[in-house]
Amino acid sequence: MSGPLQFGIPGGPELTIILFFSLLLFVVPIVAAVQIYRDASANDVDNPTAWSLGMLLVGLVGNIVGIVAVWILYTVVEIRE
């Protein structure tokens, strides 16, 4: 008695792609904030923590706003056609 050689995992490749891009949306602003903090500290900026937290907030919120904007644009274009 032999079983199937291949079997599917529900949402396997699609779920992996979604998780990868979701992780990427959070990792990029964090890395950018760390780099801004290091650069601001090296160049004697008054408050490097404020600059890095500002970058982190703008990066995270900007990604979410961008995703929503693309979704709205897509639905508006699809409804018109």
MMTF fields as JSON, N, C-alpha, C and O atoms, coordinates in Angstrom:
{
  "mmtfVersion": "1.0.0",
  "mmtfProducer": "UNKNOWN",
  "numBonds": 323,
  "numAtoms": 324,
  "numGroups": 81,
  "numChains": 1,
  "numModels": 1,
  "chainsPerModel": [1],
  "groupsPerChain": [81],
  "chainIdList": ["A"],
  "bondAtomList": [4, 2, 8, 6, 12, 10, 16, 14, 20, 18, 24, 22, 28, 26, 32, 30, 36, 34, 40, 38, 44, 42, 48, 46, 52, 50, 56, 54, 60, 58, 64, 62, 68, 66, 72, 70, 76, 74, 80, 78, 84, 82, 88, 86, 92, 90, 96, 94, 100, 98, 104, 102, 108, 106, 112, 110, 116, 114, 120, 118, 124, 122, 128, 126, 132, 130, 136, 134, 140, 138, 144, 142, 148, 146, 152, 150, 156, 154, 160, 158, 164, 162, 168, 166, 172, 170, 176, 174, 180, 178, 184, 182, 188, 186, 192, 190, 196, 194, 200, 198, 204, 202, 208, 206, 212, 210, 216, 214, 220, 218, 224, 222, 228, 226, 232, 230, 236, 234, 240, 238, 244, 242, 248, 246, 252, 250, 256, 254, 260, 258, 264, 262, 268, 266, 272, 270, 276, 274, 280, 278, 284, 282, 288, 286, 292, 290, 296, 294, 300, 298, 304, 302, 308, 306, 312, 310, 316, 314, 320, 318],
  "bondOrderList": [1, 1, 1, 1, 1, 1, 1, 1, 1, 1, 1, 1, 1, 1, 1, 1, 1, 1, 1, 1, 1, 1, 1, 1, 1, 1, 1, 1, 1, 1, 1, 1, 1, 1, 1, 1, 1, 1, 1, 1, 1, 1, 1, 1, 1, 1, 1, 1, 1, 1, 1, 1, 1, 1, 1, 1, 1, 1, 1, 1, 1, 1, 1, 1, 1, 1, 1, 1, 1, 1, 1, 1, 1, 1, 1, 1, 1, 1, 1, 1],
  "groupList": [{"groupName": "MET", "atomNameList": ["N", "CA", "C", "O"], "elementList": ["N", "C", "C", "O"], "formalChargeList": [0, 0, 0, 0], "bondAtomList": [1, 0, 2, 1, 3, 2], "bondOrderList": [1, 1, 2], "singleLetterCode": "M", "chemCompType": "L-PEPTIDE LINKING"}, {"groupName": "SER", "atomNameList": ["N", "CA", "C", "O"], "elementList": ["N", "C", "C", "O"], "formalChargeList": [0, 0, 0, 0], "bondAtomList": [1, 0, 2, 1, 3, 2], "bondOrderList": [1, 1, 2], "singleLetterCode": "S", "chemCompType": "L-PEPTIDE LINKING"}, {"groupName": "GLY", "atomNameList": ["N", "CA", "C", "O"], "elementList": ["N", "C", "C", "O"], "formalChargeList": [0, 0, 0, 0], "bondAtomList": [1, 0, 2, 1, 3, 2], "bondOrderList": [1, 1, 2], "singleLetterCode": "G", "chemCompType": "PEPTIDE LINKING"}, {"groupName": "PRO", "atomNameList": ["N", "CA", "C", "O"], "elementList": ["N", "C", "C", "O"], "formalChargeList": [0, 0, 0, 0], "bondAtomList": [1, 0, 2, 1, 3, 2], "bondOrderList": [1, 1, 2], "singleLetterCode": "P", "chemCompType": "L-PEPTIDE LINKING"}, {"groupName": "LEU", "atomNameList": ["N", "CA", "C", "O"], "elementList": ["N", "C", "C", "O"], "formalChargeList": [0, 0, 0, 0], "bondAtomList": [1, 0, 2, 1, 3, 2], "bondOrderList": [1, 1, 2], "singleLetterCode": "L", "chemCompType": "L-PEPTIDE LINKING"}, {"groupName": "GLN", "atomNameList": ["N", "CA", "C", "O"], "elementList": ["N", "C", "C", "O"], "formalChargeList": [0, 0, 0, 0], "bondAtomList": [1, 0, 2, 1, 3, 2], "bondOrderList": [1, 1, 2], "singleLetterCode": "Q", "chemCompType": "L-PEPTIDE LINKING"}, {"groupName": "PHE", "atomNameList": ["N", "CA", "C", "O"], "elementList": ["N", "C", "C", "O"], "formalChargeList": [0, 0, 0, 0], "bondAtomList": [1, 0, 2, 1, 3, 2], "bondOrderList": [1, 1, 2], "singleLetterCode": "F", "chemCompType": "L-PEPTIDE LINKING"}, {"groupName": "ILE", "atomNameList": ["N", "CA", "C", "O"], "elementList": ["N", "C", "C", "O"], "formalChargeList": [0, 0, 0, 0], "bondAtomList": [1, 0, 2, 1, 3, 2], "bondOrderList": [1, 1, 2], "singleLetterCode": "I", "chemCompType": "L-PEPTIDE LINKING"}, {"groupName": "GLU", "atomNameList": ["N", "CA", "C", "O"], "elementList": ["N", "C", "C", "O"], "formalChargeList": [0, 0, 0, 0], "bondAtomList": [1, 0, 2, 1, 3, 2], "bondOrderList": [1, 1, 2], "singleLetterCode": "E", "chemCompType": "L-PEPTIDE LINKING"}, {"groupName": "THR", "atomNameList": ["N", "CA", "C", "O"], "elementList": ["N", "C", "C", "O"], "formalChargeList": [0, 0, 0, 0], "bondAtomList": [1, 0, 2, 1, 3, 2], "bondOrderList": [1, 1, 2], "singleLetterCode": "T", "chemCompType": "L-PEPTIDE LINKING"}, {"groupName": "VAL", "atomNameList": ["N", "CA", "C", "O"], "elementList": ["N", "C", "C", "O"], "formalChargeList": [0, 0, 0, 0], "bondAtomList": [1, 0, 2, 1, 3, 2], "bondOrderList": [1, 1, 2], "singleLetterCode": "V", "chemCompType": "L-PEPTIDE LINKING"}, {"groupName": "ALA", "atomNameList": ["N", "CA", "C", "O"], "elementList": ["N", "C", "C", "O"], "formalChargeList": [0, 0, 0, 0], "bondAtomList": [1, 0, 2, 1, 3, 2], "bondOrderList": [1, 1, 2], "singleLetterCode": "A", "chemCompType": "L-PEPTIDE LINKING"}, {"groupName": "TYR", "atomNameList": ["N", "CA", "C", "O"], "elementList": ["N", "C", "C", "O"], "formalChargeList": [0, 0, 0, 0], "bondAtomList": [1, 0, 2, 1, 3, 2], "bondOrderList": [1, 1, 2], "singleLetterCode": "Y", "chemCompType": "L-PEPTIDE LINKING"}, {"groupName": "ARG", "atomNameList": ["N", "CA", "C", "O"], "elementList": ["N", "C", "C", "O"], "formalChargeList": [0, 0, 0, 0], "bondAtomList": [1, 0, 2, 1, 3, 2], "bondOrderList": [1, 1, 2], "singleLetterCode": "R", "chemCompType": "L-PEPTIDE LINKING"}, {"groupName": "ASP", "atomNameList": ["N", "CA", "C", "O"], "elementList": ["N", "C", "C", "O"], "formalChargeList": [0, 0, 0, 0], "bondAtomList": [1, 0, 2, 1, 3, 2], "bondOrderList": [1, 1, 2], "singleLetterCode": "D", "chemCompType": "L-PEPTIDE LINKING"}, {"groupName": "ASN", "atomNameList": ["N", "CA", "C", "O"], "elementList": ["N", "C", "C", "O"], "formalChargeList": [0, 0, 0, 0], "bondAtomList": [1, 0, 2, 1, 3, 2], "bondOrderList": [1, 1, 2], "singleLetterCode": "N", "chemCompType": "L-PEPTIDE LINKING"}, {"groupName": "TRP", "atomNameList": ["N", "CA", "C", "O"], "elementList": ["N", "C", "C", "O"], "formalChargeList": [0, 0, 0, 0], "bondAtomList": [1, 0, 2, 1, 3, 2], "bondOrderList": [1, 1, 2], "singleLetterCode": "W", "chemCompType": "L-PEPTIDE LINKING"}],
  "groupTypeList": [0, 1, 2, 3, 4, 5, 6, 2, 7, 3, 2, 2, 3, 8, 4, 9, 7, 7, 4, 6, 6, 1, 4, 4, 4, 6, 10, 10, 3, 7, 10, 11, 11, 10, 5, 7, 12, 13, 14, 11, 1, 11, 15, 14, 10, 14, 15, 3, 9, 11, 16, 1, 4, 2, 0, 4, 4, 10, 2, 4, 10, 2, 15, 7, 10, 2, 7, 10, 11, 10, 16, 7, 4, 12, 9, 10, 10, 8, 7, 13, 8],
  "groupIdList": [1, 2, 3, 4, 5, 6, 7, 8, 9, 10, 11, 12, 13, 14, 15, 16, 17, 18, 19, 20, 21, 22, 23, 24, 25, 26, 27, 28, 29, 30, 31, 32, 33, 34, 35, 36, 37, 38, 39, 40, 41, 42, 43, 44, 45, 46, 47, 48, 49, 50, 51, 52, 53, 54, 55, 56, 57, 58, 59, 60, 61, 62, 63, 64, 65, 66, 67, 68, 69, 70, 71, 72, 73, 74, 75, 76, 77, 78, 79, 80, 81],
  "secStructList": [7, 7, 7, 7, 1, 7, 7, 7, 7, 6, 6, 2, 2, 2, 2, 2, 2, 2, 2, 2, 2, 2, 2, 2, 2, 2, 2, 2, 2, 2, 2, 2, 2, 2, 2, 2, 2, 2, 2, 2, 2, 2, 6, 6, 7, 1, 7, 2, 2, 2, 2, 2, 2, 2, 2, 2, 2, 2, 2, 2, 2, 2, 2, 2, 2, 2, 2, 2, 2, 2, 2, 2, 2, 2, 2, 2, 2, 2, 2, 2, 7],
  "xCoordList": [0.845, 0.0, 0.891, 1.763, 0.664, 1.477, 0.584, -0.546, 1.113, 0.388, 0.746, 1.576, 0.131, 0.443, 1.857, 2.348, 2.49, 3.851, 3.882, 4.842, 2.834, 2.759, 1.421, 0.404, 1.437, 0.184, 0.216, 1.279, -0.941, -1.008, -1.292, -2.046, -0.684, -0.972, -1.868, -1.507, -3.016, -3.908, -3.217, -2.742, -3.167, -2.54, -1.034, -0.423, -0.407, 1.033, 1.882, 2.404, 2.052, 2.927, 2.371, 3.124, 1.062, 0.464, 0.652, 0.967, 0.461, 0.626, 2.078, 2.346, 3.001, 4.418, 4.766, 5.502, 4.244, 4.505, 3.9, 4.543, 2.683, 2.028, 2.793, 2.995, 3.219, 3.981, 5.331, 5.776, 5.979, 7.269, 7.132, 7.917, 6.143, 5.972, 5.47, 5.808, 4.671, 4.244, 5.435, 5.551, 6.301, 7.506, 8.404, 9.004, 8.492, 9.317, 8.799, 9.589, 7.485, 6.902, 7.267, 7.276, 7.569, 7.959, 9.47, 9.966, 10.197, 11.65, 12.315, 13.246, 11.872, 12.502, 12.441, 13.472, 11.282, 11.287, 12.139, 12.742, 12.197, 13.016, 14.489, 15.227, 14.929, 16.328, 16.659, 17.733, 15.746, 15.98, 16.073, 16.908, 15.224, 15.263, 16.575, 17.143, 17.048, 18.333, 19.47, 20.354, 19.459, 20.508, 20.462, 21.506, 19.269, 19.138, 19.653, 20.32, 19.35, 19.847, 21.374, 22.004, 21.962, 23.428, 24.05, 25.038, 23.49, 24.036, 23.857, 24.768, 22.695, 22.45, 23.358, 23.829, 23.606, 24.51, 25.944, 26.67, 26.344, 27.713, 27.935, 29.053, 26.883, 27.022, 26.572, 26.328, 26.456, 26.106, 24.809, 24.761, 23.771, 22.45, 21.862, 22.12, 21.067, 20.541, 19.764, 20.02, 18.835, 17.999, 17.877, 16.914, 18.817, 18.746, 17.583, 17.085, 17.151, 16.02, 14.747, 13.975, 14.524, 13.333, 13.345, 12.314, 14.512, 14.613, 14.33, 13.623, 14.877, 14.682, 13.244, 12.681, 12.64, 11.235, 10.316, 9.327, 10.643, 9.863, 9.93, 8.917, 11.121, 11.27, 10.498, 9.861, 10.554, 9.839, 8.336, 7.671, 7.799, 6.352, 5.923, 4.918, 6.682, 6.331, 6.461, 5.642, 7.484, 7.671, 6.546, 6.065, 6.13, 5.055, 3.707, 2.965, 3.383, 2.097, 2.062, 1.037, 3.183, 3.232, 2.998, 2.341, 3.524, 3.286, 1.815, 1.253, 1.2, -0.214, -1.074, -1.988, -0.775, -1.529, -1.313, -2.257, -0.093, 0.185, -0.564, -1.089, -0.619, -1.356, -2.838, -3.457, -3.406, -4.826, -5.081, -6.092, -4.172, -4.34, -4.308, -5.109, -3.389, -3.323, -4.59, -5.109, -5.084, -6.307, -7.492, -8.301, -7.6, -8.7, -8.587, -9.584, -7.394, -7.188, -7.554, -8.188, -7.158, -7.466, -8.963, -9.488, -9.663, -11.097, -11.823, -12.806, -11.355, -11.993, -11.786, -12.719, -10.597, -10.329, -11.101, -11.625, -11.187, -11.915, -13.414, -14.085, -13.95, -15.391, -15.742, -16.815, -14.854, -15.116, -15.108, -15.797, -14.356, -14.259, -15.317, -15.366],
  "yCoordList": [-1.172, 0.0, 1.236, 1.389, 2.095, 3.298, 4.531, 4.537, 5.553, 6.808, 7.749, 7.427, 8.89, 9.86, 10.403, 10.571, 10.671, 11.2, 12.677, 13.158, 13.379, 14.797, 15.081, 14.482, 15.976, 16.385, 17.891, 18.481, 18.499, 19.954, 20.415, 19.784, 21.503, 22.154, 23.336, 24.165, 23.437, 24.559, 25.896, 26.191, 26.688, 28.0, 27.948, 28.92, 26.852, 26.669, 27.757, 28.59, 27.799, 28.811, 30.233, 31.18, 30.368, 31.696, 32.251, 33.428, 31.411, 31.844, 32.21, 33.165, 31.467, 31.771, 33.132, 33.909, 33.42, 34.706, 35.846, 36.879, 35.671, 36.712, 36.958, 38.109, 35.899, 36.06, 36.727, 37.545, 36.389, 37.001, 38.502, 39.276, 38.92, 40.342, 41.081, 42.249, 40.43, 41.055, 41.278, 42.331, 40.309, 40.454, 41.544, 42.317, 41.601, 42.616, 44.022, 44.957, 44.181, 45.49, 45.995, 47.204, 45.089, 45.501, 45.582, 46.39, 44.758, 44.718, 45.947, 46.495, 46.383, 47.517, 48.8, 49.458, 49.19, 50.402, 50.259, 51.235, 49.077, 48.876, 49.024, 49.681, 48.422, 48.543, 50.001, 50.487, 50.693, 52.097, 52.949, 53.85, 52.672, 53.431, 53.2, 54.131, 51.965, 51.673, 52.395, 52.946, 52.399, 53.082, 54.601, 55.244, 55.16, 56.593, 56.909, 57.923, 56.055, 56.267, 56.231, 57.083, 55.252, 55.158, 56.372, 56.916, 56.797, 57.95, 59.228, 60.054, 59.398, 60.6, 60.636, 61.705, 59.492, 59.446, 59.76, 60.433, 59.287, 59.527, 60.986, 61.491, 61.662, 63.051, 64.059, 65.217, 63.659, 64.535, 65.319, 66.526, 64.633, 65.25, 65.364, 64.519, 66.418, 66.678, 65.495, 65.093, 64.941, 63.872, 62.732, 62.703, 61.802, 60.723, 59.767, 59.145, 59.648, 58.76, 59.269, 58.482, 60.574, 61.147, 60.931, 60.613, 61.104, 60.883, 59.43, 59.156, 58.506, 57.095, 56.655, 55.887, 57.138, 56.793, 57.415, 56.805, 58.626, 59.251, 58.451, 58.259, 57.985, 57.161, 55.856, 55.41, 55.249, 53.988, 54.178, 53.378, 55.224, 55.465, 55.794, 55.276, 56.653, 57.008, 55.792, 55.602, 54.971, 53.783, 52.772, 52.208, 52.544, 51.571, 52.101, 51.392, 53.334, 53.916, 54.14, 53.917, 54.58, 54.806, 53.539, 53.571, 52.427, 51.154, 50.78, 50.345, 50.948, 50.592, 51.511, 51.053, 52.815, 53.768, 53.456, 53.518, 53.125, 52.78, 51.544, 51.511, 50.536, 49.315, 49.617, 49.148, 50.39, 50.749, 51.588, 51.398, 52.518, 53.357, 52.528, 52.752, 51.577, 50.712, 49.868, 49.671, 49.375, 48.558, 49.394, 48.928, 50.631, 51.507, 51.822, 51.769, 52.147, 52.44, 51.235, 51.386, 50.045, 48.835, 48.607, 48.287, 48.773, 48.532, 49.588, 49.271, 50.839, 51.885, 51.604, 51.759, 51.2, 50.907, 49.687, 49.671, 48.664, 47.466, 47.72, 47.122, 48.596, 48.871, 49.664, 49.466, 50.559, 51.35, 50.51, 50.844, 49.449, 48.638, 47.625, 46.87],
  "zCoordList": [0.0, 0.0, 0.0, 0.855, -0.949, -1.035, -0.956, -1.445, -0.339, -0.207, -1.333, -2.183, -1.337, -2.384, -2.218, -1.102, -3.332, -3.293, -2.919, -2.317, -3.279, -2.956, -2.308, -2.656, -1.391, -0.781, -0.589, -0.4, -0.639, -0.544, 0.872, 1.612, 1.224, 2.485, 2.165, 1.33, 2.796, 2.482, 2.697, 3.793, 1.659, 1.738, 1.831, 2.275, 1.43, 1.59, 0.98, 1.721, -0.338, -0.929, -0.775, -0.551, -0.897, -0.778, 0.622, 0.793, 1.613, 2.993, 3.282, 4.012, 2.721, 2.897, 2.298, 2.905, 1.12, 0.467, 1.28, 1.468, 1.757, 2.557, 3.849, 4.236, 4.517, 5.752, 5.498, 6.303, 4.398, 4.057, 3.852, 4.4, 3.069, 2.812, 4.043, 4.235, 4.88, 6.125, 7.045, 7.672, 7.126, 7.935, 7.368, 8.115, 6.051, 5.397, 5.671, 5.798, 5.764, 6.044, 7.43, 7.665, 8.349, 9.692, 9.858, 10.643, 9.131, 9.297, 8.681, 9.273, 7.533, 6.844, 7.682, 7.827, 8.244, 9.082, 10.347, 10.792, 10.921, 12.118, 11.783, 12.518, 10.684, 10.27, 9.942, 10.295, 9.273, 8.942, 10.207, 10.286, 11.192, 12.446, 13.193, 13.763, 13.187, 13.841, 13.135, 13.791, 11.816, 11.071, 11.306, 11.423, 11.373, 11.645, 13.049, 13.249, 14.014, 15.376, 15.413, 16.04, 14.746, 14.723, 14.048, 14.541, 12.94, 12.223, 13.03, 13.094, 13.645, 14.438, 15.661, 16.048, 16.268, 17.42, 17.006, 17.738, 15.862, 15.392, 15.005, 15.106, 14.564, 14.111, 15.156, 14.819, 16.394, 17.513, 17.295, 17.531, 16.85, 16.725, 18.128, 18.984, 18.361, 19.706, 20.286, 21.42, 19.539, 20.082, 19.068, 18.302, 19.044, 18.056, 18.297, 17.358, 19.545, 19.833, 19.17, 18.621, 19.218, 18.591, 17.083, 16.49, 16.463, 15.022, 14.658, 13.688, 15.43, 15.098, 15.359, 14.578, 16.46, 16.712, 15.668, 15.261, 15.236, 14.165, 12.88, 12.207, 12.539, 11.343, 11.472, 10.518, 12.643, 12.864, 12.72, 12.063, 13.325, 13.228, 11.81, 11.325, 11.146, 9.765, 8.851, 7.952, 9.074, 8.249, 8.417, 7.435, 9.643, 9.876, 9.412, 8.733, 9.767, 9.372, 7.865, 7.221, 7.309, 5.867, 5.072, 4.031, 5.549, 4.865, 4.903, 3.898, 6.047, 6.179, 5.316, 4.631, 5.353, 4.529, 3.051, 2.262, 2.671, 1.283, 0.825, -0.288, 1.666, 1.325, 1.146, 0.19, 2.052, 1.952, 0.705, 0.029, 0.392, -0.794, -2.076, -2.984, -2.15, -3.332, -3.442, -4.541, -2.324, -2.337, -2.807, -3.61, -2.31, -2.731, -4.214, -4.935, -4.676, -6.099, -6.959, -8.002, -6.528, -7.281, -7.363, -8.43, -6.228, -6.251, -7.086, -7.756, -7.057, -7.866, -9.348, -10.136, -9.741, -11.148, -11.594, -12.708, -10.764, -11.135, -11.232, -12.074, -10.387, -10.419, -11.676, -12.246, -12.118, -13.316, -14.584, -15.548, -14.598, -15.824, -15.917, -16.888]
}
